[in-house]
Amino acid sequence: MIRSLCGEVLSVTETSVILDVGGLGFDVFCSRGALSLCSPGERVRLTAYLQISEAAVAMFGFANETEREIFLKITGIKGIGGRTGMTILSVLSADEIVRAVSLSDVNAFMRVPGVGRKTAERICFELKNSLSKEFISAIPAGASASASRVVDTVGDALRSLGFGQGDVVAALSVVRAALGEDFDKLDEERLLKAALKELQRR
């Protein structure tokens, strides 16, 4: 079983990287955390998971083992495949997923393209049963709720300005990846300005 990949980053897109590992080019679908580690021309080591199904073979890359564990638990939910699992991890960080589950914050998962209310409710319910209590209790719930409300408010504001859901999610993801932990400290005004700046580049 492939557990990690180490090599030179050849190219980076919004959802994946091409990684040269010993002369072989791997197309790796990446979480937001993994993408933040990758820059063209630099070497990187990514935690990895190779998914083989009747439909396709896909390689997924993560920033750490925690992301990989959460991905496997998400894709263990009936009806949720690897692409959807990685889309969730491209919109929400591992900490944000755990926080959303601990708070039963269905709206957090509904920010993910393609995830409706029923699917979001199922994710919250099933992950709360499968994630360890220690994992969930390590997350400060108060900060999560505040950050989630800020993102929801800004997302609504951007959509009211005419931006599509896909563009809004992509812009917020870029801002989140650039700021890291400081993202959760932004208020609505600063997050809106940062997201608009990113949207104007597109």
C-alpha positions as CSV (number, residue, x, y, z in Angstrom):
1,M,0.0,0.0,0.0
2,I,1.3,3.4,-0.9
3,R,1.5,5.6,2.2
4,S,3.5,8.6,0.9
5,L,5.0,10.2,-2.2
6,C,8.2,12.3,-2.3
7,G,9.3,14.1,-5.4
8,E,9.6,17.3,-7.4
9,V,6.5,19.3,-8.1
10,L,6.1,19.8,-11.9
11,S,2.8,21.7,-11.9
12,V,0.0,22.8,-9.6
13,T,-3.7,23.4,-10.3
14,E,-6.6,24.3,-8.0
15,T,-7.2,20.6,-7.3
16,S,-4.1,18.6,-8.1
17,V,-0.3,18.5,-8.6
18,I,1.9,16.6,-11.0
19,L,4.6,15.0,-8.9
20,D,7.8,13.6,-10.4
21,V,8.7,10.6,-8.3
22,G,11.9,8.8,-9.6
23,G,11.1,9.8,-13.2
24,L,7.4,8.8,-13.0
25,G,4.8,11.6,-13.2
26,F,2.0,11.1,-10.7
27,D,-1.2,13.1,-11.1
28,V,-2.2,13.6,-7.4
29,F,-5.6,15.0,-6.3
30,C,-4.8,17.1,-3.3
31,S,-6.4,18.5,-0.2
32,R,-6.2,22.2,0.5
33,G,-3.5,21.5,3.0
34,A,-1.4,19.4,0.6
35,L,-1.7,22.1,-2.1
36,S,-0.4,24.7,0.3
37,L,2.9,22.7,0.6
38,C,3.4,22.5,-3.2
39,S,5.4,24.9,-5.4
40,P,6.6,24.1,-8.9
41,G,10.2,23.1,-9.0
42,E,10.4,22.3,-5.3
43,R,10.5,18.8,-3.6
44,V,7.7,17.8,-1.3
45,R,6.6,14.7,0.6
46,L,2.8,14.1,0.7
47,T,0.9,11.6,2.7
48,A,-1.0,9.5,0.1
49,Y,-3.8,7.1,-0.6
50,L,-4.2,5.0,-3.8
51,Q,-7.9,4.3,-4.4
52,I,-8.7,1.5,-6.9
53,S,-12.3,1.0,-7.9
54,E,-14.2,-0.4,-10.9
55,A,-14.6,3.2,-12.2
56,A,-11.1,4.4,-11.9
57,V,-7.7,4.4,-10.2
58,A,-6.9,7.7,-8.4
59,M,-4.0,8.9,-6.2
60,F,-4.9,11.3,-3.4
61,G,-2.5,13.5,-1.5
62,F,-2.7,15.0,2.0
63,A,-0.7,17.3,4.2
64,N,-0.6,14.8,7.1
65,E,-1.9,11.6,8.5
66,T,-4.9,13.4,10.1
67,E,-6.2,14.5,6.8
68,R,-5.8,11.0,5.4
69,E,-7.7,9.5,8.3
70,I,-10.5,11.9,7.9
71,F,-10.6,11.3,4.2
72,L,-10.9,7.6,4.7
73,K,-13.7,8.0,7.2
74,I,-15.6,10.4,4.9
75,T,-15.3,8.0,1.9
76,G,-16.4,5.2,4.1
77,I,-19.8,6.8,4.2
78,K,-22.2,5.2,1.7
79,G,-22.6,7.2,-1.5
80,I,-19.4,9.4,-1.0
81,G,-16.6,8.7,-3.3
82,G,-13.0,9.8,-3.4
83,R,-13.6,12.9,-5.5
84,T,-16.3,14.1,-3.2
85,G,-14.2,13.4,-0.2
86,M,-11.3,15.4,-1.6
87,T,-13.6,18.2,-2.6
88,I,-14.7,18.4,1.1
89,L,-11.0,18.6,2.1
90,S,-10.3,21.3,-0.5
91,V,-13.0,23.5,1.0
92,L,-12.7,22.6,4.7
93,S,-9.5,21.9,6.6
94,A,-9.2,18.8,8.8
95,D,-9.8,20.9,11.9
96,E,-12.8,22.6,10.4
97,I,-14.3,19.2,9.5
98,V,-13.9,18.0,13.1
99,R,-15.3,21.2,14.5
100,A,-18.3,21.1,12.1
101,V,-18.9,17.5,13.2
102,S,-18.6,18.3,16.9
103,L,-21.1,21.2,16.5
104,S,-23.4,19.3,14.0
105,D,-22.8,22.3,11.7
106,V,-24.6,21.0,8.6
107,N,-24.1,24.4,6.9
108,A,-20.3,24.0,6.9
109,F,-20.5,20.9,4.7
110,M,-23.2,22.5,2.5
111,R,-20.6,25.0,1.4
112,V,-18.9,22.2,-0.5
113,P,-20.0,22.0,-4.2
114,G,-22.2,19.0,-4.8
115,V,-23.0,18.4,-1.1
116,G,-26.7,19.0,-0.3
117,R,-28.4,19.1,3.1
118,K,-29.2,15.4,3.3
119,T,-25.6,14.4,2.5
120,A,-24.3,17.1,4.9
121,E,-26.5,15.7,7.7
122,R,-25.4,12.2,7.0
123,I,-21.7,13.2,7.1
124,C,-22.2,15.0,10.5
125,F,-24.1,12.0,12.0
126,E,-21.8,9.3,10.8
127,L,-18.5,11.1,11.4
128,K,-19.6,11.9,15.0
129,N,-19.9,8.2,15.5
130,S,-16.6,7.3,13.9
131,L,-14.2,10.0,14.9
132,S,-12.7,9.4,18.3
133,K,-14.0,11.5,21.3
134,E,-10.4,12.6,21.9
135,F,-10.1,13.9,18.3
136,I,-13.3,15.9,18.6
137,S,-12.7,17.2,22.1
138,A,-9.3,18.6,21.1
139,I,-11.1,21.3,18.9
140,P,-12.2,24.5,20.5
141,A,-15.8,24.7,19.5
142,G,-16.3,28.4,20.2
143,A,-13.7,29.6,17.7
144,S,-15.2,27.2,15.1
145,A,-18.7,28.6,15.3
146,S,-17.5,32.1,15.0
147,A,-15.2,31.4,12.0
148,S,-18.0,29.4,10.3
149,R,-20.5,32.3,10.6
150,V,-17.9,34.7,9.1
151,V,-17.4,32.4,6.1
152,D,-21.1,31.9,5.6
153,T,-21.8,35.7,5.8
154,V,-19.0,36.5,3.3
155,G,-20.1,33.7,1.0
156,D,-23.7,35.0,0.9
157,A,-22.4,38.6,0.2
158,L,-20.2,37.4,-2.7
159,R,-23.1,35.4,-4.2
160,S,-25.4,38.5,-3.9
161,L,-22.8,40.4,-5.9
162,G,-23.2,37.9,-8.8
163,F,-20.3,35.5,-8.2
164,G,-21.0,31.8,-8.8
165,Q,-20.8,29.3,-6.0
166,G,-17.8,27.6,-7.6
167,D,-15.8,30.9,-7.9
168,V,-16.8,31.8,-4.3
169,V,-15.6,28.5,-2.9
170,A,-12.3,28.6,-4.9
171,A,-11.5,32.2,-3.8
172,L,-12.2,31.5,-0.2
173,S,-10.1,28.3,-0.4
174,V,-7.1,30.3,-1.9
175,V,-7.4,32.9,0.9
176,R,-7.6,30.2,3.5
177,A,-4.5,28.3,2.1
178,A,-2.5,31.6,2.0
179,L,-3.4,32.6,5.6
180,G,-3.4,29.2,7.3
181,E,-4.4,29.5,11.0
182,D,-4.8,33.3,10.7
183,F,-7.8,32.7,8.4
184,D,-10.1,32.0,11.4
185,K,-9.1,35.4,12.9
186,L,-10.5,37.4,10.0
187,D,-13.7,39.4,10.5
188,E,-16.3,39.7,7.7
189,E,-14.9,43.0,6.3
190,R,-11.3,41.7,5.9
191,L,-12.3,38.3,4.5
192,L,-14.6,40.0,2.0
193,K,-11.8,42.3,0.8
194,A,-9.4,39.4,0.5
195,A,-11.9,37.2,-1.4
196,L,-12.8,40.0,-3.8
197,K,-9.1,40.6,-4.5
198,E,-8.7,37.0,-5.4
199,L,-11.9,37.0,-7.5
200,Q,-10.7,40.0,-9.5
201,R,-7.6,38.0,-10.6
202,R,-9.7,35.4,-12.3
